[in-house]
């Protein structure tokens, strides 16, 4: 009996020791890889901002971004520029920081995001003369299965859509997942705010976009997302300031 107990005790000791060693190794790897993971996440965001601005895919995303995109931060309530570091925002987590965000009233939360940061980065693509050609706004809203993250690119007139680019979502492949289909996103180009997504054919109406076939709730989610972020509750004050010459 004693021999059996000793055998069981040794076995449990080996198992526990092995688990502890594995836990330490995994923890160390996680800590060491965290900077690389964050760098990859930042690069992915920059790549999608460039795509929204109309730049071709580049092997050196950081260089292309720094040469062509200006990032600034605005106060969401006033629409005025502030001196906060644009790189301090994580679009998935910053809104949960109580010191940097506010809870939205249900009546105002058309996009279903629950909370919104009190400040937000905005991005500008400029021409060879340094004039702003494209304004890129970060947007997010609830689709069928979760939050959709993307960027809305507007002409300097603040009314004409140049592109919409969703880069992360949980929508169903082949249905709601078609929000990433270039053929559908291309139908947004040249449309004018405010925009409604409709069933059937939008035709040449500059304020209508065709809905996604078989993905009504995702289409409604995109519609609500664009409406919210271009409204006075979000980027509306900033866009109004641009029309008054804030970029001059």
C-alpha positions, 0 to 999 in steps of 0.5 A: 500500500505504501509503495502504491501511495508513493507511486501515485504521489510521485506521478502527481508531483511530476504532473503538477511540476510539468504544468507549472513549467508549461505555465511559466513558458507560456507566460514568458512567451506571451510577454515577449510576443506582446510587442510584436502582436501589437505592432502587427495589429497597428500595421493591420489598422494602417493597411486598412486606412490606406486601403480606404484612402485608395492606396495600393497594397504595399510591402512597407505599410509603415513607410507608405502610411507615414508618407501619405496619411496624417493622423490627428485626434478630435474632441467628439463633442466639439469636433475640434482638434486636440493634442492627444496621441493618435496611436494611444487608441485601440478601436476594440478596447479604448471605449471600455476605458471609463476615463476615456469614454461615455455610455451612450443612451439607448435612444442615441446608440443607433449603431449598438456600440454601447460606449463611445470614446470622448476623443477619436483619431481621424485620418487625412490623405493629401495631394502633392500640394498638401491639400486634403483629398480624403478624410478617413473616419473609424466606424464600428457598429453591430451587425448580425453576430457582433461588432463590425469594425471599419473605415469610411472615407469621404471626399474633402467636401465631407458629403461624398463617399470615396470608400467603405472598408470593413476589416473585422467582423463576425458576419456569416461568410457568403452572406453578411460577410459580403460587406468585405466583397469589393464588388459591393463596397465599390457601389458606395463610391460617389454616393452622397450622405445621408445614405440608405441601404435598400432592398432591390436596386438602388439604381443611380440614386446618389443617396441609396446603396443596394442591400446585401442579398440574404443578409438583411440584418447585416445591411441594417447594421451597416446602415445604422453604423454609417448613420450614427458615425456621420451624425451629430452624436459622433463625427457630425461636429467635426465634419461641420467644422471641416466645411467651415474651413477647419483644415485650411 
